[in-house]
């Protein structure tokens, strides 16, 4: 079942350049898709459009049946709560413990303390950091920090995970660990969209690969059939 | 994604029910307020020295208008406690002629500031003195033994209080310059000066109060702006994971409220200390002038006014900072 649709999405910036050009793509629910391409190809722009940080100049972005490019400022936060966003530089808050960082999305949704504790412990266990909850991000290795970022992204049980170069700062071993984590979430029914320029890492993952170049979708490889 | 700058216009009317919350909004809203209030308290207690400085700055900026307001209301109270008209007493030189008395009467009749006047001849003055000293035989005996009447003729003059006291001074100087006038005493002239001072305070004070209140807003603005800057990364993360505009603003509005209320309390404390310092010398001064006026110091209204003003100014500063740093439209 198609869960995420981009229909003729064009993103033109103020300087006249096109971040995305007539991109049309359907993504199935519970699938894992890689976005790849050189720097400036439009990977991050596409993710920003999906996050709702950019409004496409033209075209429609339909997620779960709703056109999110037309969401008002009041509805946008509620949409974002359904997303799990993983960033290359983790964006962890240095003055909060690992536990508190992971708990942030739940605090926003104002869950009860007990439920927050249960879910955070579950998310930390998923990324194998159960014993790191009391530490601060500066006490963790880069790989551990990235896993905290993933735990924060999944703690709210998102319908979609959007990851922008999640392995950009990691060595090949840790990169494979992170991708393996995403596979786990995909297997649980979450739609996962990962932007990465690391072809070696993604080519044998058995996933669909969307290749972007200069804002256009130039190749759509279905790795699941290979 | 770290560099995401969320600054977009959206169709405000367009909504999708699929992404809206379901139920329990009041409960969650209250819970969020509780959480932010707690976090604000913790944040202030962690930076207590810095917070004290902010409170002190806002307190000083609020205490000055507070003191001016109290001074002003006391000046008005003092002038209102005085009910009578301003008066002049013109004491003629001993042996002033009938002609001199007529000339003075003519001057007074022509003077617009004069409401009425009354001549008291030396003989009438003596009779009044004798009447007043009727219970003192010794004094009556002393007066009877004086061969010549020692009292001068005098004019009691009632002046129009609506006129400037400068007009009274002109009359006073004009009459004092005459050789047949011994002395001119202007009664309650100080009160007229006080009224003028009060009017001046009203006008100058308003401008000063406005400036000082603006200073309080600026202190709150600068502090909250700094707080926003130090938490900009956090706000970006919160916006990305779904914090609403209200949730992003709330901590800073609470901080502004806390700074404002703390500043109001500091202002009350500063005014109390100031009043305590001047209480004794002021009382001595007033008693030395034979005054025992009722001065208003701290009333519940003033305390409430200072707290409310502090709170409002703190919020105003926070709102200004939020608008300036985050923009009204860029909060997603």
Interface residues (C-beta under 8 A of the other chain):
Chain A: X44 X47 X48 X51 X52 X53 X54 X55 X64 X65 X66 X67 X68 X70 X71 X72 X73 X74 X75 X76 X77 X78 X79 X80 X81 X82 X83 X85 X87 X88 X89 X91 X93 X104 X105 X107 X108 X109 X110 X152 X156 X164
Chain B: X1 X2 X4 X5 X6 X8 X9 X10 X11 X12 X13 X14 X15 X16 X18 X19 X20 X21 X28 X31 X32 X35 X233 X234 X236 X237 X238 X239 X240 X241 X242 X243 X244 X245 X247 X329 X331 X332
